[in-house]
Amino acid sequence: MVDLSFYFGLVLEMHHAGLVDDIALEMSERFFLAVLSTPGGNQWWDFARRTKPLPESAIDYIQALMDSPDRTFRPITDLQPWFASES
């Protein structure tokens, strides 16, 4: 999750710098928030907000997305059911 969050943080910063277009940011948001929308992802996010593996600005941005009543993110286990498969 730290690697995934680091990647998302890079995409977000590159978007702010004009190096990544809106679609790339939206795709990255959709995937990252789909992972955070799972019980394990949500548990990790609670931990991450305290330990700050990302810059505070990225944490605030992600939290705002998660709190937004206008956004709905399906859990990754719905989008890619094999993530929910038992091994």
Secondary structure, DSSP 4 states (H G I P E B T S, - for coil): -HHHHHHHHHHHHHHHTTSS-HHHHHHHHHHHHHHHTSHHHHHHHHHHHHH-SS-HHHHHHHHHHHH-TT-----HHHHSGGGG---
